[in-house]
Amino acid sequence: MKALPNILSVIRIFLTLAMFAALVAVGAGRDPDGGLMHFAFWAFVIAAATDFLDGWLARRFDAVTVWGTILDPIGDKILVCGAVVGLMASGAGPAFALPAGLILFREFAVSALREVGAARGLKLPVTGLAKWKTAVQLVALASMLGVGLVPALPPLLPLALVWVAAVLTVWTGVEYLFQTRRGLAERT
């Protein structure tokens, strides 16, 4: 049972790779019946669910490990970035491009900040707002993947959710920048 959270993180990564490949095939016109888009949607939803489940299980069963601490955020970034790039490849359109770019930029920038901080002994704890940001990103990306698949989904709602996710993403990125700057200044 203690290995289950890490297994779920690995499953998330493999589901994300399969989702991404399906979205690229959709963009290449290789999905005449919509089956690959359905697969991409459900692969994303299941992968996103593992994000919430693995952390809960790790805490519940006292199975927090160094490997899991590394693997979980990597799985999260791969899931979000894979969905963003996959949606662009599948033809999400120019209205999606700006918020998508903001999300990608922040994800890479915060990873770099964490790396620089870690090299100097600074840990950047995940904030409560950053956890909400991830939840909003996952809901927004699921809604984008569900366009045309979920009949009750209003057409502009997914894009509006992506913009909300982008704003939260940039906001938390700025918070991490100031947190890193403050932490590094205290160490000098």
C-alpha positions in Angstrom: 0.0 0.0 0.0 2.9 2.4 0.7 4.0 2.2 -3.0 0.5 3.0 -4.4 0.9 6.8 -4.4 4.1 6.5 -6.5 2.5 4.0 -8.8 -0.4 6.4 -9.4 2.1 9.2 -10.2 3.8 6.9 -12.8 0.4 6.0 -14.2 -0.4 9.7 -14.5 2.8 10.2 -16.6 2.0 7.3 -18.9 -1.6 8.4 -19.3 -0.4 11.9 -20.2 1.9 10.6 -22.9 -1.0 8.5 -24.4 -3.3 11.6 -24.2 -0.7 13.8 -25.9 -0.2 11.2 -28.7 -3.9 11.0 -29.2 -4.2 14.8 -29.4 -1.4 15.0 -31.9 -3.2 12.4 -34.0 -6.4 14.4 -33.8 -4.5 17.5 -35.0 -3.1 15.4 -37.9 -6.6 14.5 -39.0 -6.4 10.9 -37.9 -9.6 10.8 -35.8 -12.5 10.7 -38.3 -14.9 9.1 -35.7 -13.8 11.1 -32.7 -12.6 8.1 -30.8 -9.1 9.5 -30.1 -10.5 12.8 -28.8 -12.7 10.8 -26.4 -9.7 8.7 -25.4 -7.7 11.9 -24.8 -10.5 13.4 -22.6 -10.8 10.3 -20.4 -7.1 9.8 -20.2 -6.8 13.3 -18.9 -9.7 13.0 -16.5 -8.2 9.8 -15.0 -4.7 11.2 -14.9 -6.0 14.4 -13.1 -7.9 12.2 -10.6 -4.6 10.4 -9.8 -3.1 13.7 -8.9 -5.6 14.2 -6.1 -5.6 10.6 -5.1 -1.8 10.0 -4.8 -1.3 12.9 -2.4 -4.2 11.9 -0.2 -3.1 8.3 -0.1 0.5 9.3 0.7 -0.6 11.4 3.7 -3.3 8.9 4.8 -1.0 5.9 4.9 2.1 7.8 5.9 3.7 6.9 2.6 5.4 10.2 1.8 8.7 9.3 0.2 11.6 11.3 -1.4 10.8 9.6 -4.7 7.1 10.6 -4.5 8.1 14.2 -3.5 10.1 14.3 -6.8 7.7 12.3 -9.0 4.4 14.0 -8.0 5.3 17.6 -9.1 6.9 16.2 -12.3 3.8 14.3 -13.1 1.7 17.4 -12.5 3.8 19.5 -14.8 3.8 16.8 -17.5 0.0 16.5 -17.3 -0.6 20.3 -17.5 2.0 21.0 -20.2 1.1 17.9 -22.1 -2.5 18.9 -22.2 -1.7 22.5 -23.2 0.6 21.5 -26.0 -1.6 18.6 -27.1 -4.6 20.9 -27.3 -2.6 23.3 -29.4 -1.5 20.5 -31.7 -5.1 19.3 -32.0 -6.2 22.7 -33.2 -7.5 24.5 -30.1 -7.2 27.8 -31.9 -5.6 31.2 -31.4 -8.0 32.2 -28.6 -6.4 29.4 -26.5 -2.8 30.3 -27.4 -2.2 33.3 -25.1 -3.5 31.8 -21.9 -1.8 28.5 -22.8 1.5 30.3 -23.3 1.1 32.1 -20.0 0.5 28.7 -18.3 3.5 27.1 -19.9 5.8 30.1 -19.2 4.9 30.0 -15.5 5.3 26.3 -15.1 8.8 26.4 -16.5 9.7 29.6 -14.7 8.6 28.2 -11.3 10.5 25.0 -12.0 13.6 27.1 -12.6 13.1 29.1 -9.5 12.7 25.9 -7.4 15.9 24.6 -8.9 17.9 27.8 -8.3 16.5 28.0 -4.8 17.2 24.3 -4.0 20.8 24.8 -5.1 21.1 27.4 -2.4 19.3 25.5 0.2 16.0 27.3 -0.2 12.8 25.3 -0.2 9.7 26.8 -1.8 6.7 25.2 -0.2 3.5 24.8 -2.3 1.0 27.5 -1.3 -2.7 27.0 -0.8 -3.4 29.2 -3.8 -1.0 27.1 -5.9 -3.0 24.0 -5.0 -6.2 25.8 -6.1 -4.4 26.9 -9.2 -3.6 23.3 -10.1 -7.3 22.3 -9.5 -8.5 25.2 -11.7 -6.0 24.3 -14.4 -7.1 20.7 -14.4 -10.8 21.6 -14.6 -10.2 24.2 -17.3 -8.1 21.8 -19.4 -10.7 19.0 -19.0 -13.4 21.4 -20.2 -11.3 22.3 -23.2 -10.8 18.6 -24.0 -14.5 18.1 -23.5 -15.6 20.7 -26.1 -17.8 18.8 -28.5 -17.9 15.7 -26.3 -19.9 17.0 -23.4 -23.2 18.3 -24.9 -24.2 20.5 -21.9 -20.9 22.4 -22.0 -21.5 26.0 -23.1 -19.0 26.9 -25.8 -17.3 29.9 -24.1 -17.1 28.3 -20.7 -13.9 26.3 -21.4 -12.0 29.3 -22.7 -13.2 31.4 -19.8 -12.0 28.7 -17.4 -8.6 28.6 -19.1 -8.3 32.4 -18.7 -9.1 32.1 -15.0 -6.5 29.3 -14.7 -4.0 31.5 -16.6 -4.5 34.4 -14.2 -4.1 32.2 -11.1 -1.1 30.6 -12.7 0.6 33.9 -13.3 -0.4 35.2 -9.9 1.1 32.2 -8.1 4.2 32.5 -10.3 4.7 36.1 -9.2 4.3 34.9 -5.6 7.0 32.3 -6.0 9.3 34.8 -7.6 9.0 37.2 -4.6 9.2 34.3 -2.2 12.4 33.1 -3.9 13.9 36.6 -4.0 13.1 37.2 -0.3 14.5 33.8 0.6 17.7 34.2 -1.3 18.2 37.8 0.1 18.0 36.4 3.6 20.7 33.9 2.8 23.2 36.5 1.7 
